Amino acid sequence: MSFPLRVATLAAFAMTAIAAAMASDASFAGAAGASSDSIPAAIRTPQDAPLSNSSGDNTGKPGVTFAAPGEIVQPLASDAAPAPATAADAASAVSAPSSLAALVTEQGAPEELTEQMQCLAGAVYFESKGESLAGQLAVARVIINRVKSGRFADSLCGVVYQPGQFSFVRGRAMPAIATAGRAWREAVAISQIAIEDSWNSLAEGALFFHARRVSPGWGKAKVALIDNHVFYR
């Protein structure tokens, strides 16, 4: 190849390389200078967001302030609603008697009275027949308290028949009782309640009582005055 032809060929190759390089630089500059607004929103990252305030001046401050995510508060155990009552608790609350009279009504007649129960109910019958249920219960509790105290006999019958304690006792016996009457049924029910201690007496802790019409001057601590009786410790 002659020298002039070789020079021309080299020059052509050089021009082609220069043109290709210029085209590549222009394409890169266009991509770099493109606005972030041209990036699809679906793939735009936070750094692509334009930094301009609401007035349009470029201060480098974000134009929108995003609030922190809402806080989720879990209730503490103490703030939670109380657990529902069990079926047994609910039944007990429903069946609880509202008064001593209601409790007496609920007492079923025992199939057979023990000797001790007969002694207690007999004392209630003769000492407080016709008085309020509270008065009858107080009399029953006095007899039971005496058995527990250790200062008297150690059985209900022993306390009832102890000499000189109850005026209705004649020797080692008590008068006949009209067991078909309401007064006897109440005396038996009150005796059951007193033994089971299922209702508080107005004269809790009393060991003695007497009729209001007398004043024995015992010098004991007075506990209560119910119906026709005064109760003492």
C-alpha positions as CSV (number, residue, x, y, z in Angstrom):
1,M,0.0,0.0,0.0
2,S,1.4,3.4,-0.9
3,F,2.2,5.8,1.9
4,P,-0.6,8.4,1.0
5,L,-3.2,5.6,1.1
6,R,-2.0,4.3,4.4
7,V,-2.2,7.8,6.0
8,A,-5.8,8.2,4.7
9,T,-6.9,4.9,6.1
10,L,-5.5,5.7,9.6
11,A,-7.1,9.1,9.5
12,A,-10.5,7.5,8.7
13,F,-10.2,5.1,11.6
14,A,-9.2,7.9,14.0
15,M,-12.3,10.0,13.0
16,T,-14.6,7.0,13.5
17,A,-13.2,6.4,17.1
18,I,-13.5,10.1,18.0
19,A,-17.1,10.2,16.8
20,A,-18.1,7.2,18.8
21,A,-16.5,8.5,21.9
22,M,-18.3,11.9,21.6
23,A,-21.7,10.1,21.2
24,S,-21.1,8.0,24.3
25,D,-20.2,11.1,26.4
26,A,-23.3,12.9,25.3
27,S,-25.5,10.0,26.2
28,F,-24.0,9.7,29.7
29,A,-24.3,13.5,30.3
30,G,-28.0,13.4,29.3
31,A,-28.7,10.5,31.7
32,A,-26.9,12.2,34.6
33,G,-28.7,15.5,34.0
34,A,-32.2,14.0,33.8
35,S,-34.7,15.3,36.5
36,S,-35.6,12.9,39.2
37,D,-39.2,13.6,38.2
38,S,-38.6,11.4,35.1
39,I,-38.0,8.3,37.4
40,P,-41.1,6.3,37.7
41,A,-42.8,6.7,41.1
42,A,-42.9,2.9,41.5
43,I,-39.1,2.7,41.6
44,R,-38.2,6.1,43.0
45,T,-36.1,6.0,46.2
46,P,-36.2,8.6,49.0
47,Q,-33.0,10.2,47.8
48,D,-34.6,10.8,44.4
49,A,-37.2,13.2,45.9
50,P,-36.7,16.9,45.0
51,L,-35.5,19.0,48.0
52,S,-37.6,22.1,47.8
53,N,-39.9,23.8,50.3
54,S,-43.5,24.8,49.7
55,S,-42.4,28.2,48.3
56,G,-40.4,26.7,45.5
57,D,-37.0,28.0,46.6
58,N,-34.2,25.4,46.8
59,T,-33.1,25.6,50.4
60,G,-32.2,21.9,50.9
61,K,-35.1,21.5,53.3
62,P,-37.8,18.9,52.7
63,G,-41.1,20.3,51.5
64,V,-43.2,17.7,53.3
65,T,-42.8,16.5,56.9
66,F,-43.9,13.0,57.5
67,A,-45.5,12.2,60.9
68,A,-44.1,9.3,62.9
69,P,-46.1,6.1,62.7
70,G,-49.0,5.9,65.1
71,E,-48.2,4.3,68.4
72,I,-49.9,1.0,69.3
73,V,-50.6,0.8,73.0
74,Q,-51.2,-2.6,74.6
75,P,-53.4,-2.5,77.8
76,L,-51.6,-3.5,81.0
77,A,-52.9,-6.5,82.8
78,S,-54.3,-4.4,85.6
79,D,-56.3,-2.3,83.0
80,A,-57.9,-5.3,81.4
81,A,-61.5,-6.1,82.1
82,P,-61.8,-8.5,85.1
83,A,-62.2,-12.2,84.2
84,P,-65.8,-13.3,84.3
85,A,-66.9,-15.1,87.4
86,T,-67.0,-18.8,87.3
87,A,-70.3,-20.6,87.1
88,A,-70.0,-21.6,90.7
89,D,-69.4,-18.0,91.8
90,A,-72.3,-16.8,89.8
91,A,-74.6,-19.5,91.2
92,S,-73.4,-18.7,94.7
93,A,-74.1,-14.9,94.2
94,V,-77.5,-15.6,92.9
95,S,-78.5,-18.1,95.6
96,A,-77.1,-16.1,98.6
97,P,-80.0,-15.2,100.9
98,S,-80.8,-11.5,101.2
99,S,-82.0,-11.7,104.8
100,L,-82.2,-13.9,107.9
101,A,-85.8,-14.6,107.1
102,A,-84.9,-15.8,103.6
103,L,-82.2,-18.1,105.1
104,V,-84.8,-19.5,107.5
105,T,-87.2,-20.2,104.7
106,E,-84.4,-22.0,102.8
107,Q,-83.7,-24.4,105.7
108,G,-85.3,-27.7,105.0
109,A,-86.7,-29.7,107.9
110,P,-84.2,-32.3,109.0
111,E,-85.4,-35.9,108.7
112,E,-84.6,-36.5,112.3
113,L,-83.3,-34.2,115.0
114,T,-80.3,-35.4,117.0
115,E,-80.5,-35.1,120.8
116,Q,-78.2,-32.1,120.8
117,M,-80.2,-30.3,118.2
118,Q,-83.4,-31.0,120.2
119,C,-81.8,-29.4,123.2
120,L,-80.7,-26.3,121.3
121,A,-84.0,-25.9,119.4
122,G,-85.9,-26.4,122.7
123,A,-84.0,-23.6,124.4
124,V,-84.6,-21.3,121.5
125,Y,-88.3,-22.2,121.5
126,F,-88.9,-21.6,125.2
127,E,-86.6,-18.6,125.7
128,S,-87.5,-16.6,122.6
129,K,-90.7,-18.0,121.0
130,G,-92.6,-15.2,119.4
131,E,-89.6,-12.8,119.2
132,S,-87.8,-11.7,116.1
133,L,-85.5,-14.1,114.2
134,A,-82.5,-12.0,115.3
135,G,-83.5,-12.5,118.9
136,Q,-83.9,-16.2,118.5
137,L,-80.5,-16.4,116.8
138,A,-78.9,-14.5,119.6
139,V,-80.2,-17.0,122.2
140,A,-79.0,-20.0,120.1
141,R,-75.5,-18.4,119.8
142,V,-75.3,-17.9,123.6
143,I,-75.7,-21.6,124.1
144,I,-73.2,-22.5,121.4
145,N,-70.7,-19.9,122.8
146,R,-71.0,-21.5,126.2
147,V,-70.0,-24.9,124.9
148,K,-67.0,-23.4,123.2
149,S,-65.9,-21.3,126.1
150,G,-64.8,-24.0,128.4
151,R,-66.5,-22.3,131.3
152,F,-69.7,-24.3,131.0
153,A,-70.7,-27.9,130.0
154,D,-69.1,-29.3,126.9
155,S,-72.3,-30.2,125.0
156,L,-75.4,-28.4,124.0
157,C,-77.6,-30.5,126.2
158,G,-75.2,-30.1,129.1
159,V,-75.4,-26.3,128.8
160,V,-79.2,-26.3,128.5
161,Y,-79.8,-28.6,131.5
162,Q,-77.0,-27.1,133.7
163,P,-78.7,-26.3,137.0
164,G,-79.9,-22.8,137.6
165,Q,-79.3,-21.6,134.0
166,F,-82.6,-21.7,132.2
167,S,-86.0,-21.2,134.0
168,F,-88.0,-23.4,131.6
169,V,-86.0,-26.5,132.6
170,R,-87.7,-28.7,135.2
171,G,-85.2,-31.1,136.6
172,R,-83.6,-32.8,133.6
173,A,-86.5,-32.2,131.3
174,M,-88.3,-29.5,129.4
175,P,-92.1,-29.0,128.8
176,A,-93.9,-30.5,125.9
177,I,-93.4,-28.7,122.5
178,A,-96.1,-28.2,119.8
179,T,-93.8,-29.5,117.1
180,A,-96.4,-29.0,114.3
181,G,-96.5,-25.2,114.9
182,R,-94.6,-22.5,113.1
183,A,-92.7,-21.5,116.2
184,W,-91.0,-24.9,116.5
185,R,-90.1,-24.9,112.8
186,E,-88.5,-21.5,113.2
187,A,-86.6,-22.6,116.3
188,V,-85.2,-25.7,114.4
189,A,-84.2,-23.6,111.4
190,I,-82.5,-20.9,113.6
191,S,-80.7,-23.7,115.5
192,Q,-79.4,-25.1,112.2
193,I,-78.2,-21.6,111.1
194,A,-76.5,-21.0,114.5
195,I,-74.6,-24.3,114.4
196,E,-73.5,-23.7,110.9
197,D,-72.6,-20.1,111.7
198,S,-74.2,-19.1,108.4
199,W,-75.5,-15.7,109.7
200,N,-73.9,-13.2,112.1
201,S,-75.8,-12.6,115.3
202,L,-76.4,-9.1,116.6
203,A,-75.0,-10.4,119.9
204,E,-71.8,-12.2,118.8
205,G,-69.6,-13.3,121.7
206,A,-72.4,-13.1,124.3
207,L,-72.4,-15.7,127.1
208,F,-75.3,-14.5,129.2
209,F,-78.7,-12.9,128.7
210,H,-81.7,-12.0,130.9
211,A,-85.2,-10.6,130.4
212,R,-85.5,-6.8,130.4
213,R,-88.0,-7.0,133.3
214,V,-85.2,-8.0,135.7
215,S,-82.0,-6.2,136.7
216,P,-79.5,-8.8,138.1
217,G,-76.7,-6.3,138.4
218,W,-74.1,-8.7,136.9
219,G,-71.5,-6.1,136.1
220,K,-70.7,-7.7,132.8
221,A,-70.0,-6.1,129.4
222,K,-73.3,-5.5,127.6
223,V,-73.3,-6.7,124.0
224,A,-76.8,-6.0,122.7
225,L,-80.4,-5.4,123.6
226,I,-82.7,-7.4,121.3
227,D,-86.4,-7.7,121.8
228,N,-87.1,-8.7,125.4
229,H,-83.5,-9.7,126.2
230,V,-80.3,-8.0,127.2
231,F,-77.1,-9.9,126.2
232,Y,-73.7,-9.8,127.9
233,R,-70.2,-11.2,127.6
